[in-house]
Amino acid sequence: MRERKNPHEIVMLIWSLVGETAAYVIALLFRYLILEPLYPNKTREYAFYRMFFIFLLLAYSVIFFLRRNRIKHAWEMDFWEKSSEVIKSQTILLFLELIFVFFISWGRRISRTVVAILFVMGIVFDIFARRQYSRWYVKKYGPGVKHRDIMMVALKAESERLKFCIERYGYLNEWKDIWVIDHVTGMADVADVKKACLKIPENCKMIYVSAAAAEQLTDKENEYLRSTGVPVCIGLKAFGRSLPERAVINEGGSAALFMSNMHNRLPVLGVEYTTAGRTEAASYVLDHVKELKGGYICFSNVHTTVMACDNRDYRDILNSSVFTFPDGNPIASKIAASGYPEAERVAGPDFMEEVFRLSMESGEKHFFYGSTEKTLGCLKEQLKERFPWMNIAGMYSPPFRELTEEEDEAVVKMINDSGADLVWIGLGAPKQEKWMAAHKGRINAVMLGVGAGFDFHAGTVDRAPKLIQGIGLEWLYRLFQNPRRLFKRYLVTNTKFMLYSRFKRK
């Protein structure tokens, strides 16, 4: 995360310290008032707890300032991002508390119950404090107010799609604590602006000008919009595509766009991983569909990385891809620690959503190969609802057996005849990677192996909440969903990954 300066960091710290203090008081009251009869030892270490409280506040302050440049501001995070960050900070704080107690040799004088309650209540009160701070900050300094109505200025051809995208994807949703668009109160064509006959609804709180519309407005017309007395928000565009929010970074004191990380590769246990982030990767693939056709893209996690480390043929398949993205926090963390701080986990389902959303504007065609007829039916229904301007060229559920040569040729012809630009493969690893490698150059589209992405987007399998994903425990959530199938895999491959990472050079 880039360095970011916030003049109100001290206020945020004060809010958090108040929450930490409240958690500390509740932990002591619960232990020494409610649970006191259950403990044979009635002594109370007042001096120690005063010292411990001072250390707690100092340690939290140090953690806060050390981590402030690595994360977004609290008012920029949604609820799950806040929760994930709080859990990480409180875990570090707990570790420092244990070191402190051990260092002063007072381990027997502190109640373990107090420490446990303090950890849990610290998470609860810290999340609450950050949410309250976010509300205060936005109310006083933020970019808008909650529940604002907006008017949109756009080209007629894009107006309905933009209206849908603004209301579903283009705003900060209810977890963001910043602002929520109730609905678009009106739409104006660029021609209306040029004729100066723009009628602003009475309750309009903002005018949104699409990137395409902004290109057609003259300076005089832009000045007319600014003179209405209503805040004007203008969409950004780069290389013919509207700029996703996550693609914008702050470098050199101004907004910038990452473009070059798609060509950087870093080996992890022999697998060559692309170091780009999810939004950059999705935009790049869509912008270069024609050049990438015939190739394939992989999303490799800890399990498949270990498989590739043990199996040279499978490793060659992953490394022969156009791109192989890290679909696992341990892998993404190793890449980031190797000098690519902008690298992040690029999970197949997340990448799919990013591409689906962006392709509603540019119109690429999608084909889905894999899974069952039932899942594909649910998937089509869900995609039509969530991405109505998405162009679905076709779907096919192959039989659960090896296809004959004639059947395979028919499948290739069916996919190519559909005119698909992107073919999503949901066969599961390593089958889908082997299938894509065998059809490299035969399929006139970009192939992407996304495994369980079909089930997640179809809604047939529940994905872990964002909080669980944020702290890197999505694998544990999936383990609880299917322990019989996944327990051995995670036990063996996760152990191998740790050992290989420790003793192998790459």
Secondary structure, 3 states (H helix, E strand, C coil): CCCCCCCCHHHHHHHHHHHHHHHHHHHHHHHHHHCHHHCCCCCCCHHHHHHHHHHHHHHHHHHHHHHCCCCCCHHHCCHHHHHHHHHHHHHHHHHHHHHHHHHCCCCCCCCHHHHHHHHHHHHHHHHHHHHHHHHHHHHHHCCCCCCEEEEEEECHHHHHHHHHHHHHCCCCCCCCCCCCEEEEEEEEEHHHHHCCCCCCCCCCCEEEECHHHHHHCCHHHHHHHHCCCCCEEECCEECCEECCHHHEEEECCEEEECCCHHHCEEEECCEEEECCCHHHHHHHHHHCHHHHCCCEEEEECHHHHHHHHHCHHHHHHHHCCCEEEECCHHHHHHHHHCCCCCCCCCCHHHHHHHHHHHHHHHCCEEEEEECCHHHHHHHHHHHHHHCCCCEEEEEECCCCCCCCHHHHHHHHHHHHHCCCCEEEEECCCCHHHHHHHHCCCCCCCEEEECCCHHHHHHCCCCCCCHHHHHCCCHHHHHHHHCHHHHHHHHHHHHHHHHHHHHHCCC
